Amino acid sequence: MKFIHVAAAIIQKDGRIFATQRGYGAFKDGWEFPGGKIEPGESAPAALKREIKEELDTDINVGELCAVSEYDYPDFHISMECYWCTVQSGHLSLLEHEDARWLPADQLEEVNWLPADAQILDQVKKGMKKAGDQPAK
């Protein structure tokens, strides 16, 4: 089975989390935490900074690891490292995604998350309560 290693940004602002809806590929219309593949020799935080700049034209600060999601899709296994992030500069422009929403903890389940993302929602909620609106380190 193919193995894919990705990094995802849990972007937090004012007690809400930024979620994006895929606009392409086999999982089009599914909701996810933005991010992408980690290239060989690249750290997860560096991949996140690069991917968010490419996909959302935004610079982010990458903080602590929030969760790691391991999931077997029909054609591949994904290992997703999820980090707490804040916007450094930019306006989160949707260059590749179909839609986006800022969701408070009590509304995270209101979108149709992709399975690898859905399984970390409880950890995200707990981290939101712990992290509050403190900026990522």
C-alpha positions in Angstrom: 0.0 0.0 0.0 1.2 3.5 -0.9 2.4 5.6 2.1 1.8 9.4 2.2 3.3 11.6 4.9 1.6 15.0 5.3 1.5 18.0 7.6 -1.7 19.8 8.4 -2.3 23.2 10.0 -4.7 23.7 12.8 -5.0 27.4 12.3 -6.7 29.0 15.4 -8.0 32.6 15.8 -10.5 34.0 18.2 -11.5 30.6 19.5 -12.2 29.2 16.0 -10.5 26.8 13.7 -9.9 27.3 10.0 -11.3 24.4 7.9 -11.0 24.0 4.1 -13.1 22.1 1.5 -11.2 20.3 -1.2 -11.8 21.6 -4.7 -10.1 18.8 -6.6 -9.2 15.1 -6.7 -10.8 11.9 -5.4 -11.8 13.6 -2.2 -13.3 16.7 -3.7 -15.9 18.4 -1.5 -14.5 16.8 1.7 -13.4 19.1 4.5 -9.8 19.0 5.9 -7.3 20.9 7.8 -5.1 22.6 5.2 -1.6 21.4 4.4 0.1 18.9 2.2 2.8 16.4 1.5 6.1 16.5 3.3 8.9 16.4 0.7 12.0 14.2 1.3 14.4 16.0 3.6 11.8 18.5 4.6 10.5 18.9 8.2 6.8 18.9 8.9 6.8 22.6 10.0 8.7 23.6 6.9 6.3 21.7 4.7 3.4 23.4 6.4 4.8 26.9 5.8 5.4 26.0 2.1 2.0 24.4 1.6 0.0 27.1 3.3 1.8 29.8 1.2 1.1 27.8 -2.0 -2.5 27.0 -1.3 -3.7 30.0 0.7 -1.1 32.8 0.0 -0.6 33.2 3.7 2.5 33.0 6.0 1.9 31.1 9.2 3.6 30.6 12.5 3.9 26.9 13.3 3.5 25.9 17.0 3.3 22.7 18.9 2.2 19.3 17.6 -1.5 18.9 18.2 -2.1 15.3 17.0 -0.9 12.6 14.6 -3.5 10.8 12.5 -2.9 7.5 10.9 -5.6 6.3 8.5 -5.9 3.6 5.8 -7.8 4.9 2.7 -8.6 2.3 0.0 -5.5 3.1 -2.1 -3.0 4.5 0.4 -2.1 4.9 4.1 -1.8 8.5 5.4 0.3 9.7 8.3 -0.7 13.3 9.1 1.1 15.4 11.6 -1.1 18.3 12.8 0.3 21.4 14.3 -1.2 24.4 16.0 -0.7 27.5 13.8 -1.5 31.2 13.7 -1.6 33.6 10.7 1.6 35.7 10.5 0.6 37.6 7.4 -1.9 37.2 4.5 -5.6 36.7 4.2 -6.1 33.0 3.7 -7.0 33.3 0.0 -8.6 30.1 -1.5 -6.2 29.3 -4.4 -6.9 25.5 -4.5 -9.9 25.0 -2.1 -13.6 25.3 -2.9 -14.7 26.8 0.4 -13.5 27.6 3.9 -15.0 28.2 7.3 -13.9 29.4 10.7 -15.5 26.9 13.1 -15.8 27.2 16.9 -15.3 24.0 18.9 -19.0 23.3 19.2 -19.5 23.5 15.4 -16.5 21.4 14.2 -18.8 18.4 13.4 -21.0 20.5 11.1 -18.9 19.9 8.0 -18.2 16.6 6.3 -14.5 16.0 7.4 -12.3 13.5 5.5 -11.7 10.4 7.8 -8.1 11.2 8.7 -9.1 14.7 9.8 -12.3 13.6 11.5 -10.5 11.2 13.9 -8.5 14.0 15.6 -11.5 16.4 16.2 -11.6 15.5 19.9 -7.9 16.3 20.3 -8.4 19.6 18.5 -11.3 20.6 20.8 -9.3 19.7 23.9 -6.3 21.7 22.6 -8.5 24.7 21.8 -9.6 24.8 25.4 -6.1 24.5 26.6 -4.5 26.9 24.1 -7.2 29.5 24.1 -6.2 32.4 21.9 -2.5 32.2 22.8 -0.3 32.6 19.7 1.6 29.6 18.5 5.2 29.5 19.6 
